[in-house]
Amino acid sequence: MYSKLLSPNGIISIHDTDESFEKELIVTDEIKKDDHQEITNGPSKLVKELSDDSGWEIFNFFNNGIFKTKPASTGLTILQRCKK
């Protein structure tokens, strides 16, 4: 929806786009299995769909698994329309 509001040089940022974060999520007592949600399903699916569309530049910022002893994020993706 927001893509229709963008100026020619505008960008869109989307969070929770790293599927690998969710696949490696450790379920603890604090995060009960019943409470676990698939947090990256929608955002990562949209980014995949847009990667098939040559009209967008896609910049993924994923850090899951890079530093095993440090927290990771769920991913951030920035989109910008390709210049014509």
Phi and psi in degrees as GROMACS dihedral restraints (atoms count N, CA, C in turn):
[ dihedral_restraints ]
;  ai    aj    ak    al  type     phi  dphi    fc
    3     4     5     6     1   -68.3    20    10
    4     5     6     7     1   -24.0    20    10
    6     7     8     9     1   -60.4    20    10
    7     8     9    10     1   -26.9    20    10
    9    10    11    12     1   -75.0    20    10
   10    11    12    13     1   -17.0    20    10
   12    13    14    15     1   -96.0    20    10
   13    14    15    16     1    -8.3    20    10
   15    16    17    18     1   -69.7    20    10
   16    17    18    19     1   142.1    20    10
   18    19    20    21     1   -74.0    20    10
   19    20    21    22     1   166.8    20    10
   21    22    23    24     1   -56.0    20    10
   22    23    24    25     1   -28.6    20    10
   24    25    26    27     1  -105.2    20    10
   25    26    27    28     1    12.2    20    10
   27    28    29    30     1   -71.7    20    10
   28    29    30    31     1   161.9    20    10
   30    31    32    33     1  -129.8    20    10
   31    32    33    34     1   158.2    20    10
   33    34    35    36     1  -124.0    20    10
   34    35    36    37     1   133.5    20    10
   36    37    38    39     1  -111.9    20    10
   37    38    39    40     1   140.5    20    10
   39    40    41    42     1  -131.1    20    10
   40    41    42    43     1   131.9    20    10
   42    43    44    45     1  -104.6    20    10
   43    44    45    46     1   169.3    20    10
   45    46    47    48     1    64.6    20    10
   46    47    48    49     1    46.1    20    10
   48    49    50    51     1  -106.7    20    10
   49    50    51    52     1    -2.6    20    10
   51    52    53    54     1   -95.0    20    10
   52    53    54    55     1   102.4    20    10
   54    55    56    57     1   -60.5    20    10
   55    56    57    58     1   -31.8    20    10
   57    58    59    60     1   -65.7    20    10
   58    59    60    61     1   -27.6    20    10
   60    61    62    63     1   -61.3    20    10
   61    62    63    64     1   -48.1    20    10
   63    64    65    66     1   -67.8    20    10
   64    65    66    67     1   -37.7    20    10
   66    67    68    69     1   -64.1    20    10
   67    68    69    70     1   -30.6    20    10
   69    70    71    72     1  -102.5    20    10
   70    71    72    73     1     6.3    20    10
   72    73    74    75     1   -61.1    20    10
   73    74    75    76     1   127.8    20    10
   75    76    77    78     1   -89.9    20    10
   76    77    78    79     1   122.0    20    10
   78    79    80    81     1   -88.3    20    10
   79    80    81    82     1   121.8    20    10
   81    82    83    84     1  -116.0    20    10
   82    83    84    85     1  -176.6    20    10
   84    85    86    87     1   -61.2    20    10
   85    86    87    88     1   -33.7    20    10
   87    88    89    90     1   -69.5    20    10
   88    89    90    91     1   -34.5    20    10
   90    91    92    93     1  -110.5    20    10
   91    92    93    94     1    93.3    20    10
   93    94    95    96     1   -68.1    20    10
   94    95    96    97     1   145.3    20    10
   96    97    98    99     1   -54.8    20    10
   97    98    99   100     1   -37.2    20    10
   99   100   101   102     1   -68.1    20    10
  100   101   102   103     1   -25.0    20    10
  102   103   104   105     1   -90.5    20    10
  103   104   105   106     1    -9.7    20    10
  105   106   107   108     1   -63.6    20    10
  106   107   108   109     1   131.0    20    10
  108   109   110   111     1  -116.6    20    10
  109   110   111   112     1   153.5    20    10
  111   112   113   114     1   -86.3    20    10
  112   113   114   115     1    83.9    20    10
  114   115   116   117     1   -70.8    20    10
  115   116   117   118     1   -24.4    20    10
  117   118   119   120     1  -101.7    20    10
  118   119   120   121     1     0.5    20    10
  120   121   122   123     1   -54.6    20    10
  121   122   123   124     1   -60.6    20    10
  123   124   125   126     1   -64.5    20    10
  124   125   126   127     1   -53.3    20    10
  126   127   128   129     1   -60.4    20    10
  127   128   129   130     1   -43.7    20    10
  129   130   131   132     1   -69.0    20    10
  130   131   132   133     1   -33.3    20    10
  132   133   134   135     1   -65.0    20    10
  133   134   135   136     1   -42.7    20    10
  135   136   137   138     1   -61.6    20    10
  136   137   138   139     1   -44.5    20    10
  138   139   140   141     1   -62.5    20    10
  139   140   141   142     1   -39.5    20    10
  141   142   143   144     1   -62.5    20    10
  142   143   144   145     1   -43.7    20    10
  144   145   146   147     1   -61.8    20    10
  145   146   147   148     1   -41.8    20    10
  147   148   149   150     1   -71.1    20    10
  148   149   150   151     1   -25.8    20    10
  150   151   152   153     1   -68.6    20    10
  151   152   153   154     1   -22.4    20    10
  153   154   155   156     1   -82.1    20    10
  154   155   156   157     1    -9.7    20    10
  156   157   158   159     1  -100.8    20    10
  157   158   159   160     1   114.7    20    10
  159   160   161   162     1   -72.0    20    10
  160   161   162   163     1     3.1    20    10
  162   163   164   165     1   -84.9    20    10
  163   164   165   166     1    -1.7    20    10
  165   166   167   168     1  -128.2    20    10
  166   167   168   169     1   139.1    20    10
  168   169   170   171     1   -90.5    20    10
  169   170   171   172     1   134.1    20    10
  171   172   173   174     1  -123.0    20    10
  172   173   174   175     1   125.9    20    10
  174   175   176   177     1  -120.4    20    10
  175   176   177   178     1   108.7    20    10
  177   178   179   180     1   -96.9    20    10
  178   179   180   181     1   134.7    20    10
  180   181   182   183     1  -119.9    20    10
  181   182   183   184     1    95.5    20    10
  183   184   185   186     1  -118.4    20    10
  184   185   186   187     1   137.8    20    10
  186   187   188   189     1  -131.2    20    10
  187   188   189   190     1    10.7    20    10
  189   190   191   192     1   -64.9    20    10
  190   191   192   193     1   127.8    20    10
  192   193   194   195     1    85.3    20    10
  193   194   195   196     1    -6.2    20    10
  195   196   197   198     1   -69.4    20    10
  196   197   198   199     1   -49.2    20    10
  198   199   200   201     1  -116.3    20    10
  199   200   201   202     1   103.3    20    10
  201   202   203   204     1   -61.8    20    10
  202   203   204   205     1   -26.1    20    10
  204   205   206   207     1   -97.7    20    10
  205   206   207   208     1     5.0    20    10
  207   208   209   210     1  -120.2    20    10
  208   209   210   211     1   152.6    20    10
  210   211   212   213     1   -63.9    20    10
  211   212   213   214     1   151.5    20    10
  213   214   215   216     1  -116.2    20    10
  214   215   216   217     1   163.4    20    10
  216   217   218   219     1   -99.8    20    10
  217   218   219   220     1   170.6    20    10
  219   220   221   222     1   -87.6    20    10
  220   221   222   223     1     4.8    20    10
  222   223   224   225     1    98.8    20    10
  223   224   225   226     1   146.6    20    10
  225   226   227   228     1  -135.5    20    10
  226   227   228   229     1   133.4    20    10
  228   229   230   231     1  -126.2    20    10
  229   230   231   232     1   135.5    20    10
  231   232   233   234     1  -113.6    20    10
  232   233   234   235     1   133.0    20    10
  234   235   236   237     1  -115.6    20    10
  235   236   237   238     1   140.9    20    10
  237   238   239   240     1  -143.9    20    10
  238   239   240   241     1   138.5    20    10
  240   241   242   243     1   -63.7    20    10
  241   242   243   244     1   142.4    20    10
  243   244   245   246     1   -69.1    20    10
  244   245   246   247     1   143.2    20    10
  246   247   248   249     1   -72.5    20    10
  247   248   249   250     1   137.6    20    10
